Amino acid sequence: MLSNIRKFYQEFIGYQDEGDGGLSEHSLQVATAALLVEMMRADSKITEEEMQIINGTIRSRFKLSEKEAASLMTLAGEKIWQATGYYEFTSIMNKGFTYQNKVRVVEQLWEVAYADAVLDKYEEHAVRHIADLMHVEHKDFIAAKLRVKHKLDQA
């Protein structure tokens, strides 16, 4: 049973068992990008602004070229379509990210949700659900949302 789970993660999520329970950087990149892509799809309207935010986030966070970021987004889109839920990605983040990194991911999800200047109820629900799965405290979930709203108000 355990070998089947490990095989699934290796094939579909990019999980790499590094012997010490660690994760590959690629696994973390795919998991993060997949959740950002899912946020873009949450309201059934994909906008150019959302795509630009995700591309910029992926490029700056993981220090990727334009081509690498595009490939990662394509791979992430495929992985999220194959996934049965967010847990497959958040479990990777829970193993490989610090708490502050997870809060930053929540903030990036809010940035995508607010990209079209309208927060849809499905987007808000998705961010809340993902934050819960990553064990991000409610106060930090709200603080991330307020930081993004403040940036938008300043623009």
C-alpha positions as CSV (number, residue, x, y, z in Angstrom):
1,M,0.0,0.0,0.0
2,L,2.7,2.4,1.0
3,S,4.7,1.7,-2.2
4,N,1.6,2.5,-4.3
5,I,1.2,5.9,-2.6
6,R,4.9,6.6,-3.1
7,K,4.6,5.6,-6.8
8,F,1.6,7.9,-7.2
9,Y,3.4,10.9,-5.8
10,Q,6.5,10.2,-7.9
11,E,4.5,9.9,-11.1
12,F,1.8,12.6,-10.7
13,I,3.0,15.1,-8.1
14,G,6.8,15.0,-8.6
15,Y,7.4,13.8,-5.0
16,Q,11.0,12.8,-4.6
17,D,12.0,10.7,-1.6
18,E,15.5,11.9,-0.8
19,G,16.1,9.3,1.9
20,D,15.8,11.8,4.8
21,G,12.1,12.5,4.2
22,G,12.9,15.6,2.2
23,L,11.3,16.9,-0.9
24,S,12.8,18.1,-4.1
25,E,12.6,21.8,-5.0
26,H,10.7,20.7,-8.1
27,S,8.0,19.1,-6.0
28,L,7.5,22.3,-4.1
29,Q,7.5,24.4,-7.3
30,V,4.8,22.2,-8.9
31,A,2.7,22.1,-5.7
32,T,2.8,25.9,-5.4
33,A,2.1,26.6,-9.1
34,A,-0.7,24.1,-9.1
35,L,-2.5,25.9,-6.3
36,L,-2.0,29.2,-8.0
37,V,-3.4,27.9,-11.2
38,E,-6.3,26.4,-9.4
39,M,-7.0,29.8,-7.8
40,M,-7.1,31.3,-11.2
41,R,-9.7,28.8,-12.3
42,A,-11.8,29.0,-9.1
43,D,-14.2,31.6,-10.5
44,S,-14.4,30.0,-14.0
45,K,-13.0,33.2,-15.5
46,I,-9.3,33.2,-16.5
47,T,-8.0,36.7,-17.0
48,E,-4.7,38.0,-18.4
49,E,-4.1,39.7,-15.1
50,E,-4.3,36.5,-13.2
51,M,-2.0,34.7,-15.6
52,Q,0.6,37.6,-15.3
53,I,0.5,37.5,-11.5
54,I,1.0,33.7,-11.5
55,N,3.8,33.9,-14.0
56,G,5.5,36.8,-12.1
57,T,5.1,35.0,-8.8
58,I,6.5,31.7,-10.1
59,R,9.4,33.5,-11.8
60,S,10.4,35.6,-8.7
61,R,9.7,33.0,-6.0
62,F,11.7,30.2,-7.7
63,K,14.1,32.3,-9.8
64,L,13.0,30.8,-13.1
65,S,13.3,32.1,-16.7
66,E,10.2,32.9,-18.7
67,K,10.5,29.6,-20.5
68,E,10.9,27.6,-17.3
69,A,7.9,29.4,-15.7
70,A,5.7,28.7,-18.7
71,S,6.7,25.0,-18.5
72,L,6.0,24.9,-14.8
73,M,2.6,26.5,-15.3
74,T,1.7,24.0,-18.0
75,L,2.8,21.1,-15.8
76,A,1.0,22.5,-12.8
77,G,-2.2,22.9,-14.9
78,E,-2.0,19.2,-15.8
79,K,-1.4,18.1,-12.3
80,I,-4.3,20.1,-10.8
81,W,-6.7,18.6,-13.4
82,Q,-5.5,15.1,-12.4
83,A,-5.7,15.8,-8.7
84,T,-8.6,14.8,-6.5
85,G,-8.2,17.7,-4.1
86,Y,-5.8,20.2,-2.7
87,Y,-4.3,17.9,-0.1
88,E,-2.0,16.3,-2.6
89,F,-0.3,19.7,-2.9
90,T,-0.6,21.1,0.6
91,S,0.9,18.0,2.1
92,I,4.0,18.6,0.1
93,M,4.1,22.2,1.3
94,N,3.6,21.2,4.9
95,K,6.7,19.0,4.6
96,G,8.9,21.3,2.6
97,F,7.9,24.9,3.6
98,T,8.3,26.9,6.8
99,Y,5.3,28.4,8.3
100,Q,6.3,31.8,6.9
101,N,6.6,30.3,3.4
102,K,3.1,28.9,3.7
103,V,1.7,32.3,4.8
104,R,3.4,33.8,1.7
105,V,1.6,31.2,-0.5
106,V,-1.7,32.2,1.1
107,E,-0.9,35.9,0.3
108,Q,0.0,34.9,-3.3
109,L,-3.4,33.1,-3.6
110,W,-5.1,36.3,-2.5
111,E,-3.2,38.2,-5.1
112,V,-4.5,35.9,-7.8
113,A,-8.0,36.1,-6.3
114,Y,-8.0,39.9,-6.4
115,A,-6.3,40.2,-9.8
116,D,-9.5,41.0,-11.6
117,A,-10.5,43.4,-8.8
118,V,-13.5,41.2,-7.9
119,L,-13.3,38.6,-5.1
120,D,-15.6,35.8,-6.0
121,K,-17.1,33.6,-3.2
122,Y,-15.5,30.5,-4.8
123,E,-12.1,32.2,-4.7
124,E,-12.5,33.1,-1.1
125,H,-13.6,29.6,-0.2
126,A,-10.6,28.1,-2.0
127,V,-8.1,30.3,-0.2
128,R,-9.7,29.5,3.1
129,H,-9.6,25.8,2.4
130,I,-6.0,25.8,1.2
131,A,-4.9,27.8,4.2
132,D,-6.6,25.3,6.5
133,L,-4.9,22.4,4.8
134,M,-1.5,24.2,5.2
135,H,-2.3,24.8,8.9
136,V,-2.1,28.6,8.5
137,E,-3.7,30.3,11.5
138,H,-6.8,32.4,10.9
139,K,-5.1,35.6,12.0
140,D,-2.4,35.1,9.4
141,F,-4.9,34.2,6.8
142,I,-6.7,37.5,7.4
143,A,-3.5,39.5,7.7
144,A,-2.4,38.2,4.3
145,K,-5.8,39.2,2.8
146,L,-5.5,42.7,4.3
147,R,-1.9,43.1,3.0
148,V,-3.1,42.3,-0.5
149,K,-6.1,44.6,-0.2
150,H,-3.9,47.4,1.1
151,K,-1.5,47.0,-1.9
152,L,-4.5,47.3,-4.2
153,D,-5.8,50.4,-2.5
154,Q,-2.4,52.0,-2.8
155,A,-2.2,51.3,-6.6
